[in-house]
Amino acid sequence: MARKILVVDDEDVLVETLAYNLEQAGYRVVTAADGSSALDAARSELPDLIILDIMLPGMDGLEVCRQLRRENSTSTTPIVMLTAKGDEIDKVVGLEIGADDYITKPFAFSELLARVQALIRRAGGLSEPTQLAAGDLSMNLLSRQVVREGKKIELQPIEFSLLEYLLRNTGRVVSKTMIMEHVWDYNFDPQTNVVEARISRLRDKIDRDFSKKLIHTIRGVGYVLRENP
């Protein structure tokens, strides 16, 4: 059965985007828009992880976290706090009262997903994979080193995130919108050509000097990373 995630935030666009992307990643999602509803949902739904914004109507996220940690049913549920840029004090307080991690808005979904996966695996006694590979291409998530046929490939941070997303979806076609929502922050412009530009640059580094091409365009649909044409 798919893991369940509770997303708590009063920004409708953010909640809808997170719910869609988390469901695409294989999770079940329930949502709440304020502190009181968050407590009710956590108690009734018993999620495997909670994504909790600090700034909420009524009861804020810090108080929600504090109360959840007092209750047996949610005392060990992993909690990722969402904080505004620069709110260092809130981050410290959140960790002190029992949050497991935090991420600052705006953020790339790929970063949030990596933290969610790591926390859920840790809670289940599993370890997060440190290596992704397809054919002769390998990516080390700890050293952030990418190698193909023994040759080290230097990637910019956004190129690394883009390749990581493609590798995690090896053999699966992903659309331009899916890529933008997973690799860039949630405030994306669907009319921009940034995906095409970044895919082109990534191909220059990953495929150009090799006879076997890994990144393929599916016209009218999106892109796929696969070993066979």
C-alpha positions as CSV (number, residue, x, y, z in Angstrom):
1,M,0.0,0.0,0.0
2,A,1.3,3.5,-0.9
3,R,2.6,5.6,2.0
4,K,0.3,8.5,3.1
5,I,1.4,12.1,3.5
6,L,-0.4,14.9,5.2
7,V,0.3,18.3,3.6
8,V,-0.6,21.3,5.8
9,D,-0.5,24.8,4.2
10,D,-3.0,27.6,3.5
11,E,-1.6,28.4,0.1
12,D,-4.0,26.6,-2.3
13,V,-1.6,26.6,-5.3
14,L,1.2,25.2,-3.3
15,V,-1.0,22.5,-1.7
16,E,-2.4,21.5,-5.1
17,T,1.0,21.3,-6.7
18,L,2.5,19.3,-3.8
19,A,-0.5,16.9,-3.8
20,Y,-0.2,16.3,-7.6
21,N,3.5,15.8,-7.5
22,L,3.5,13.5,-4.5
23,E,0.8,11.4,-6.0
24,Q,2.8,11.2,-9.2
25,A,5.7,10.0,-7.1
26,G,3.5,7.2,-5.7
27,Y,2.2,8.6,-2.4
28,R,-1.4,9.1,-1.1
29,V,-2.0,12.6,0.0
30,V,-4.4,14.2,2.4
31,T,-4.5,18.0,3.1
32,A,-5.3,20.6,5.7
33,A,-5.3,24.4,5.6
34,D,-5.1,25.3,9.2
35,G,-3.7,24.1,12.5
36,S,-6.9,22.7,14.0
37,S,-7.7,20.7,10.8
38,A,-4.1,19.5,10.7
39,L,-4.4,18.0,14.2
40,D,-7.7,16.3,13.3
41,A,-6.3,14.9,10.1
42,A,-3.1,13.6,11.8
43,R,-5.2,11.9,14.4
44,S,-7.7,10.3,12.0
45,E,-5.6,9.6,9.0
46,L,-2.4,8.5,10.8
47,P,-0.1,9.6,7.9
48,D,3.4,8.2,7.4
49,L,4.8,11.7,7.1
50,I,3.6,15.3,7.6
51,I,4.6,18.4,5.6
52,L,3.8,21.3,7.9
53,D,3.9,25.0,7.2
54,I,4.8,27.2,10.1
55,M,2.6,30.1,9.2
56,L,-1.0,28.9,9.5
57,P,-4.3,30.6,10.3
58,G,-5.2,30.2,14.0
59,M,-2.8,27.7,15.5
60,D,0.6,28.0,13.9
61,G,2.7,25.0,12.7
62,L,5.0,25.1,15.7
63,E,2.1,24.6,18.1
64,V,0.7,21.8,15.8
65,C,4.1,20.1,15.9
66,R,4.3,20.5,19.7
67,Q,0.9,18.9,20.2
68,L,1.5,16.1,17.8
69,R,4.7,15.1,19.7
70,R,2.7,14.9,22.9
71,E,0.3,12.3,21.5
72,N,1.2,8.6,21.3
73,S,-0.3,8.1,17.8
74,T,1.8,10.8,16.2
75,S,4.8,11.1,18.5
76,T,7.2,9.5,16.0
77,T,5.6,10.5,12.7
78,P,8.3,12.3,10.6
79,I,7.5,16.0,10.2
80,V,9.0,18.3,7.6
81,M,8.5,22.0,8.4
82,L,8.0,24.6,5.7
83,T,9.5,28.0,6.6
84,A,9.7,31.4,5.1
85,K,13.1,32.6,3.8
86,G,15.3,33.9,6.6
87,D,13.2,32.5,9.5
88,E,16.2,31.0,11.3
89,I,14.6,31.2,14.7
90,D,11.5,29.3,13.6
91,K,13.8,26.6,12.1
92,V,15.6,26.2,15.4
93,V,12.5,26.1,17.5
94,G,10.9,23.7,15.1
95,L,13.7,21.2,15.4
96,E,13.8,21.7,19.2
97,I,10.2,20.7,19.6
98,G,10.4,17.6,17.4
99,A,10.4,18.4,13.7
100,D,12.7,16.1,11.8
101,D,13.6,18.5,9.0
102,Y,12.8,21.8,7.4
103,I,12.8,23.3,3.9
104,T,12.7,27.0,3.0
105,K,10.1,28.5,0.5
106,P,10.4,28.7,-2.4
107,F,11.9,25.3,-3.0
108,A,12.4,22.8,-5.8
109,F,10.1,19.8,-5.5
110,S,13.0,17.4,-6.1
111,E,14.7,18.6,-2.9
112,L,11.5,18.1,-0.9
113,L,10.9,14.7,-2.4
114,A,14.4,13.6,-1.5
115,R,13.9,14.6,2.1
116,V,10.5,12.9,2.2
117,Q,11.9,9.7,0.8
118,A,14.8,9.7,3.2
119,L,12.6,10.3,6.3
120,I,10.1,7.7,5.4
121,R,12.8,5.1,4.7
122,R,14.5,6.0,8.0
123,A,11.2,5.7,9.9
124,G,10.7,2.3,8.3
125,G,14.2,1.1,9.1
126,L,15.3,1.3,5.5
127,S,18.3,3.2,4.0
128,E,18.0,5.7,1.2
129,P,19.8,4.6,-2.0
130,T,23.0,6.5,-2.6
131,Q,23.5,5.5,-6.2
132,L,21.3,5.8,-9.4
133,A,22.3,4.2,-12.7
134,A,21.2,3.5,-16.2
135,G,23.4,1.5,-18.5
136,D,27.0,3.0,-18.3
137,L,25.8,6.2,-16.6
138,S,25.9,6.4,-12.8
139,M,25.1,9.1,-10.2
140,N,26.4,9.1,-6.6
141,L,23.9,11.1,-4.6
142,L,26.3,11.6,-1.7
143,S,29.4,12.8,-3.6
144,R,27.2,14.3,-6.3
145,Q,29.5,12.7,-8.9
146,V,28.2,11.7,-12.3
147,V,30.2,9.2,-14.4
148,R,29.7,7.7,-17.8
149,E,32.1,5.0,-19.3
150,G,34.5,6.0,-16.5
151,K,34.5,9.6,-17.5
152,K,33.5,12.1,-14.8
153,I,30.8,14.6,-16.0
154,E,30.6,18.0,-14.4
155,L,27.0,19.2,-13.9
156,Q,25.6,22.5,-12.6
157,P,23.2,22.0,-9.6
158,I,20.0,22.3,-11.7
159,E,21.4,19.9,-14.3
160,F,22.2,17.4,-11.5
161,S,18.6,17.7,-10.2
162,L,17.2,17.3,-13.7
163,L,19.3,14.2,-14.4
164,E,18.4,12.8,-11.0
165,Y,14.7,13.2,-11.8
166,L,15.2,11.5,-15.2
167,L,17.1,8.6,-13.6
168,R,14.5,8.1,-10.9
169,N,12.0,7.7,-13.7
170,T,14.1,5.6,-16.0
171,G,12.0,4.2,-18.8
172,R,9.1,6.4,-17.9
173,V,8.1,9.4,-20.1
174,V,7.9,12.6,-18.1
175,S,6.2,15.8,-19.4
176,K,7.6,19.3,-19.5
177,T,5.2,20.3,-16.8
178,M,6.2,17.3,-14.6
179,I,9.9,18.2,-15.0
180,M,9.3,21.9,-14.1
181,E,7.2,21.0,-11.0
182,H,9.7,18.5,-9.8
183,V,13.0,20.2,-10.6
184,W,12.2,23.9,-10.3
185,D,10.2,25.6,-7.5
186,Y,6.4,25.5,-7.5
187,N,6.1,29.0,-9.0
188,F,6.7,27.9,-12.5
189,D,5.8,29.4,-15.8
190,P,4.4,26.7,-18.2
191,Q,5.1,28.9,-21.2
192,T,8.9,29.1,-20.6
193,N,11.4,27.2,-22.7
194,V,13.7,26.6,-19.8
195,V,13.1,22.8,-19.9
196,E,14.1,22.5,-23.5
197,A,17.2,24.6,-22.9
198,R,18.3,22.6,-19.9
199,I,17.6,19.2,-21.6
200,S,19.7,20.4,-24.6
201,R,22.6,21.3,-22.3
202,L,22.3,18.1,-20.3
203,R,22.4,16.1,-23.6
204,D,25.6,17.9,-24.6
205,K,27.2,16.6,-21.4
206,I,25.6,13.2,-21.1
207,D,25.1,12.0,-24.7
208,R,27.1,14.0,-27.2
209,D,30.4,12.2,-26.8
210,F,28.9,8.7,-26.6
211,S,27.5,6.5,-29.3
212,K,24.5,5.3,-27.3
213,K,22.0,8.1,-26.5
214,L,20.2,7.9,-23.2
215,I,17.9,11.0,-23.2
216,H,15.1,10.8,-25.8
217,T,12.4,13.2,-26.8
218,I,8.8,11.9,-27.2
219,R,7.2,14.4,-29.5
220,G,4.2,16.1,-28.0
221,V,4.6,14.2,-24.7
222,G,7.9,14.9,-23.0
223,Y,11.2,13.2,-22.4
224,V,12.5,9.8,-21.3
225,L,15.8,8.4,-20.1
226,R,16.3,4.8,-21.3
227,E,19.1,2.5,-22.3
228,N,17.5,1.4,-25.6
229,P,16.3,3.7,-28.4
